């Protein structure tokens, strides 16, 4: 569950991204929050995300403007091993 700090732009952006991922996001804590929290806890819903390829993908994105530099760089680091 995400409850962004009001008035903080970065918190609102993070909450919006988390909501797109399927995570419960509350904008305020109102009188019914206690029940909402217990329902969320008992829901048992989990989200699993595989970040194992995130470093190579990020490096390729960053270096994509420079041709094959990303492939050489990540290969040297052993990040593209086919296993």
Buried (B, 14 or more C-beta within 10 A) or exposed (E): EBBBEEEEEEBBEBBEEBEEEEEBBBEEEEEEEEEBBEEBEEEEEEEEEEEEEEEBEEBBEEBEEEEEBBBEBBEEEEBBEEE
